[in-house]
Amino acid sequence: MNPAPFTSVTTRKIGFFRALGIGVGAMVGGGILALAGVAFAVSGPSAILAFALNGLIAFITALSFAEMASANPQSGGTYTYAKKALSLQVAFGIGWIVWFASLVAAVLYALGFGAFALFALQQIPSDVLSGILEFGMVPVLLAFAAIGYFAFSLIRSSGDGGAVINIGKLAVFAILIAGGLAAFVQTPFNQITQSLDPFFSGGFSGVIAAMGYTFIALQGFDLIGSAAGEIKNPEKTIPKAMVGTLAVGLAVYYVYRWRAAGGVNNRIESGKS
């Protein structure tokens, strides 16, 4: 007796806000924190322009992804689009490229986390730090175990665990932006303009380099297309969720980077002198 053919039945249960959460959760994160300093170092204040150009490119790309996802509302994302438009072999290769790019992004975030962790540890008094180190790797392992348990409990508790994480990340950026704006209003206007002069301190090549360094921070909207097979009314929900993801990400990032431009540039110039 021949076995019955395999059929996959997917329930469309993801609405607009959950789809938006997928994109925002993937986009808003440590990428901008890890790469903002590098971008300012190579381009100076014109990193603001580099990020605006990246936003324009990402917006055009998001519209293309939204069109493809609406026309082919199946889970799989880039792989599915390549398979439909080109061939299975090309889709296989693109799938490996996307996987490798995700691996590079994970390594980048790990390096950024390590750099910030090192800076934080350097602020701990030596006597306190030496007392912690007497226990060897036990405190480090306990810290990672606690983080893993917290993340796992959010996932297991309800489908809104991702929303809790997104709200937490947005709250962190809100605190950073609020602190920056508080300092901004107390800074004399001439000091602000001086911090942005020269605007193109890294030249045009610096702007291009900054765009290359920071574009990865705008990834995330494409993951909505990867879950297209589970999204309700995909023809309308997917485009709105992708554009909404980009709008939230750009709003958070651009305000943060505009305020950081002056302070970071002053530190760079002080370091050079």
ZIDA-V391252 format. One line per field, one symbol per residue. psi: psi as a letter, one per 20 degrees, with the letter a starting at -180 (. if undefined). burial: b if it has 9 or more other ideal C-beta (glycine too) atoms within 8 Angstrom, else e. A space follows every 50 residues. Layout:
# ZIDA-V391252
psi: ???
burial: ???
This chain:
# ZIDA-V391252
psi: ppqqqpqpoppojoaghhghhgghhhgobighhhighgghhhibhihggg hghhhgghggghhgghgghhhmmqqhchggghhgherhgghgghghgggg hhgggggghgggggghgggghiipqhhghhhhihjcighghhghgggggg ghhgghgrijhhhggghgghhghhgggghghghgiipqhhhghhhjpqgl hjahhhggghghhihhijqhhhhghhkhijpqlhhhggghhghhghgggh gggggghghhgggghghghhhh.
burial: eeeeeeeeeeebebbbebbbbbbbbbbbbebbebbbebbbebbbbbbbbb bbbbbebbbeebbebbbbbbebbebbbbbbbbbeeeeeebbeebbeebee eeeebeebbebbbebbeeeeeeeeeeeebeeeeeeeeeeeeeeeeeeeee bebbeeeeeebbbbbbeebbeebeebbeebbebbeebeeebbeebbeebb bbeeebbbbbbebbbbbbbbbbbbbbbbbbbeebeebbbbbbbbbbebbb ebbbbbbebbbbbbbbebeeeee
